Amino acid sequence: MKVLVTGATGRTGSEVVKALLERGVDVRALTRKQLKPGTLPSAVEIALGDLTDPVSTAEALKDVDKLFLLIAGVPDEIVQALTTYSLSKRAGLKHMTYLSVYQADRFLEVPHFAAKYAVEEAIRAGRMPYTILRPAYFVQNERGLKAALTDTGVYPIPAGNRGVAVTDVRDIAEVAAISLTEEGHEGKTYDLVSSDMLTGPGAAATWSKLLGKKITYAGHGDFDNFEVRMRKTGNPLRETANPISWLAHDLRLMFEGFVERGFRNTEDQTARVAALLGRPPRTYSAYAEELATEWATS
């Protein structure tokens, strides 16, 4: 079996590639440019192309059995996703797993949530076997906060007090691989969440304990400044600065929604993820401990 993975060099896609290879799956990665040696495992077949280009996308889908579709951080996700979906149906793929976002239908004022929900609905209405994954806030986002936490002693993400569901990208990858290699996942939508939830004050307390210094929560009362800061310095949820104005506003709307309405998960949802994985999902606190240990030795 051969699976095409989009977004294969990113934080989540690279873990999906790894999880598929561990299950003996042949993997083809769609990339926009030639990769440096070592970017992906040598066993991965590289297909050069762009999801905005139907010709190169159709070429990448040739002789592929299944697709993992990940589209992140672009304003035209609907175009890219539905173009790829239509080409996948034409190519006769047996299954597609699409990476959406948790509670996509509850935050339709957020552009990337609305785009993913529209894609979900199109997939559900189509005739191609599918699985939809809805991950919550990535615990790996915290990797990009090293300077704020260790230098200035501030937890800068306006997570609020109501509770934000979280997930680990390694668990996302494992569920993705399961959905693509095992039976019983056709037509399913999985909310990928952990047992604990993030709050601004809670995160500050966690990091204070792990780093052995006072960490202050920056609060969530000044979204204007939060958006300005992202436009100037880049997305705080990524390790590298990438100041994109539309994305800064998008994330501002997302966090405003989290503060106003919460982004909580339920025990039943966590139990369902545990049943899929055959173990409890990884937690925010466990990943924070990993990062703190790594930072202490780097």
Secondary structure, DSSP 8 states (H G I E B T S, - for coil): -EEEEESTTSHHHHHHHHHHHHTT-EEEEEESS---TTSS-TTSEEEE--TT-HHHHHHHTTT--EEEE---S-TTHHHHHHHHHHHHHHHT-SEEEEE--TTGGG-TTSHHHHHHHHHHHHHHHSSS-EEEEEE-EEGGGGGGGHIIIIII-EE-----SS-EEEE-HHHHHHHHHHHHHSSS-TTEEEEE--SSEE-HHHHHHHHHHHHTS--EE--SS-HHHHHHHHHHH--TTSSS----HHHHHHHHHHHHHHHHH-B---HHHHHHHHHHHTS----HHHHHHHHHHHHHT-
